[in-house]
Amino acid sequence: MDFAHEIISWYLVHKRDLPWRDTTDAYIIWLSEIILQQTRVEQGMPYFYKFREAYPTVADFANAAEDDILKLWQGLGYYSRGRNMHKAARQVMEQFDGEFPRSYRQLVTLKGIGEYTAAAIASFAGNEAQAVVDGNVFRLLSRYFGITEPINSTKGKKLFTELANKLIDKERPGLYNQAAMEFGSLQCRPKNPLCETCPLRLTCYAFTHKQTEQLPVKLKTQKIRTRYFNYIVAVKNDEIVIHRRGPNDIWQNLHEFPLFETETELTVHDLVNLPEFKAAFGEVSIEKISPPVKHILSHQKLITRFIELGTFSEGFLQSNRWKYVSFKQLEELAQPKLIFGFLKNFSKLSSN
């Protein structure tokens, strides 16, 4: 049996029963593919069900408010995916008369859909012979064929994509793509691959040369940037001060507390004496300071603390940077994980 047939034979026995695998509806497949980007299946599954129920058609998605989409997305991370999906859904309504495209050529014109996602949708929904090359497939091909070209280099991506397109089963491209991705996820795992039960082991370069730990090769990513976030929790008359994040940074359009970002970790005394802090809150009393919490993003490390104020002035109202909302309103607003994680244990909220 050749590589493609071996992978498919394994898949038909070992595949997981996932709700998006028994449909050729391009819209449903798109939902699953975007939600599962950089997300584990077990984490993404509840979100898939929530979005499918809330927006059963692409028209429903396009007509939704962005705030509602972001609220439903809350906790999944990489919020730009949700915003891009909203734009893509509107593109489908405007450019394709509400029918979600199934061809690779059309799919890559949609916001947030790159070569990988377009290939996945085109092969699963339209049976188009486009190879899907995700992290699982990179790993499988690198190990099996002994390819040392870095998978995240320009040359490497081209090499692996060309190889994947040569290997694909032209008669059953969707089935082959599902099989290759599943094989890489369950059998040829990143750590502790199941080599002893692998049907490909006798012809696998990495197994026969004891190189499973060395392959695939990946170039070092850019340096991690450290940022210091000081969130100010200010409550008055059962209302709390928040603001909405702007563009060109993480968590665009999500809601958070007043934020003072510093280049280094300041003492609270130094923080409250900063001119910009005094202009916003004047002389303050401190009720509680949370221990610093580390939050890791793809290329950033956030060192975050929450400072709960007792007394404060309201100089911030003059600039309209921040505003008061009720606790009930707050629950309806999309927030970064750091914020709604804090609010789960916030005593003043839980008592209302």
Summary of the structure (lengths in Angstrom):
residues: 352
radius of gyration: 24.4
end to end distance: 65.3
largest distance: 76.4
contacts: 1041
relative contact order: 0.10
helix: 47%
strand: 13%
